[in-house]
Each structure stands twice: as structure tokens, then as C-alpha cells.
Amino acid sequence: MITRITGTLTRVLDEEVRLQVGAFEYQVLVPEFVRRAVQTKLGQELSLHTLHFLDGDPSRGKVIPRLVGFVSESELEFFELFCTVDKIGTRKALKALARPVRDIADAIQRQDAKYLTTLPGVGGPTAEKIVATLKRKVTRYALAPKAAARAEANGEAAEEPAPTAVVEGNVLEEAYEALVALGHSPMEARNRLDRVLSSGKAFTSAEEVLRIIYNK
């Protein structure tokens, strides 16, 4: 299993990139938001976090192992989460992720199915499934550092990230739901959690997060 690959970026195509690693050139499939992020790096060394999947129809004996690549491990984790939605396979997920992870996760958290239907290959019923399946699981992706998200959208290298809080399990999701239940709008709840994340502290419960928020 190849979980990470580093090589010279030799080609950027519509749905894939090519990396030269020693005497070998590897084909790595990428979603559109990754393609935009790396397209200015031709000829430079590039590292991608990867996963394998089998492409084709096993019943016909035509199965090809392929690599899917992402700039960050967090993007890869979101992709794997996205693929857990019923009837969204690897190929459909690759096509759908045309926008930065933070934007898609934010829409899922806001239960904005209309926004999700603007993603390639995502119709109304699929958008509703995505929301129903993932709305409680995407908070940490929706709260990704804004500067990194902007750089990703513009195809630029992200600046060194500021210190971020360490949280366990579903602490962020639970804190977000608590803030909304207390009357905060989704936007205000995310902004408050953004400020907590920038503290660099460690949190083991939603109660600790809320205590920090309301003590300020």
C-alpha cells in the first residue's frame, strides 16, 4: 500500500497528475481542487498523500489498481469520509470534489443541499444523503484554517499554519451543536470555534471548549 508519494511533477492533466520517481512515472488521480492547487508546480518536487482503489468491473476480469492523491492528509481523510455516503464511490467522489474541502464541509454542516447540487454529478437526492450522513462528522474540516483554504482555492502554496488546538474525538462537533442549541447562528458558532482553535490548547470535552468561549 502506497500511502505517500514524492517525486517531480511532470504533467498536470484534467483528472490526473504524473510524478517522476526515479526511473518510474506514476499516474495519480486527483479531484479538481487538488489539480488547481498543484498546477503551478510543474517541474518541482511534490508530495501527495495517497490511497489505492480498484477501478473496473471484477465480473469481467477488468480491474486496474489506481492511486488517488491529495496535498494534505486532512483532505485525504475528508475524501474517505465522503465516500462513505451511500452510492458515492471513489470515481463519483473524485468528480464531485471540485471545490475546497472547507467549503464543501461548511455546506454539509449548514445542511445546504442546494449548494451541494452545484458540485459535479451531485443531484438533489444525493445532496440530501450527503447531508444526512455527514452533517455531524465534518466540523473539523469546516473549521480548517482560512488562509490555507484560500491558498488551496487559488492554486497557491499555503503559509505555515498558526498553532491549532488539539481536540479529541467528536469534541468540535459536540461544541458546535451546543453553541447552535444555545441560540448562536451557524456562522457565529463557527467563528467562536475558530478563535478557540487558534489558541493552540488541548481539549478533551465540549464543556472545556464552551468554558473557554464564555470566559472570554
C-alpha positions, -999 to +999 in steps of 0.1 A: +000+000+000+015+034-011+003+060+014+025+088+003+045+095-029+071+122-036+085+130-070+089+156-097+056+168-111+059+162-149+023+166-161-010+180-150-040+167-169-077+171-164-082+143-139-047+132-130-011+143-124+021+124-133+050+122-108+085+111-118+100+090-090+134+077-100+131+057-132+093+054-128+065+078-137+033+074-116-002+083-126-021+098-096-058+106-100-068+139-083-100+159-078-103+193-094-095+213-062-062+194-059-054+199-096-058+236-092-036+236-061-006+219-079-009+231-115+017+258-109+043+233-096+054+217-129+090+206-127+090+209-089+091+182-062+057+174-049+044+150-022+009+136-022-009+116+004-024+086-015-048+057-013-054+028-036-086+017-052-095-010-078-111+006-109-132-015-133-156-044-133-144-075-114-171-097-130-154-091-164-119-095-151-110-059-159-097-044-127-070-018-126-053-006-094-051+032-092-037+059-069-057+089-057-037+118-043-041+148-020-019+176-009-027+171+028-037+141+050-068+160+061-080+162+025-075+125+021-094+118+053-123+140+041-124+122+008-126+088+025-154+102+047-172+115+016-170+080+001-190+065+030-222+081+017-244+055+001-239+052-037-209+076-037-180+056-049-144+067-055-150+078-090-181+098-081-163+114-052-133+124-073-156+141-098-177+158-071-148+174-051-144+204-074-142+229-046-120+233-014-128+208+014-135+236+038-163+250+015-179+216+010-177+207+047-192+240+056-222+235+033-227+200+047-226+213+083-251+241+074-273+214+057-271+234+025-282+207+000-287+234-027-250+243-026-240+206-028-261+202-060-237+227-077-209+200-073-204+179-105-225+148-105-244+156-073-282+158-077-309+167-052-314+132-036-276+126-034-271+160-018-297+151+008-279+118+015-246+136+019-261+160+045-279+132+064-248+110+065-221+136+072-236+166+090-223+156+124-189+144+111-174+174+092-169+202+118-132+199+119-130+202+081-153+231+080-130+249+106-098+243+085-076+274+086-090+301+063-056+311+049-049+276+039-083+272+023-078+305+003-044+293-009-058+260-020-086+277-039-061+299-057-036+272-065-010+288-042+012+273-016-003+277+019+016+297+045+029+279+076-002+273+097-008+290+130-009+268+161-042+250+164-059+234+193-057+197+199-091+181+203-102+146+210-129+125+193-161+145+184-154+174+207-157+200+179-190+186+166-204+185+201-193+220+209-207+233+176-241+217+183-242+231+218-235+266+205-263+264+180-286+250+206-278+280+228-290+303+201-259+311+181-262+312+143-241+286+124-218+313+112-213+327+148-207+293+162-180+286+136-164+319+143-163+312+180-148+278+174-122+293+150-110+316+178-107+286+202-088+266+176-062+293+172-054+291+209-032+260+205-046+245+237-058+209+242-094+200+248-109+166+258-146+177+261-171+201+246-175+216+281-139+227+281-144+244+247-175+262+259-158+273+291-131+290+271-156+306+248-177+321+276-149+331+298-136+355+272 
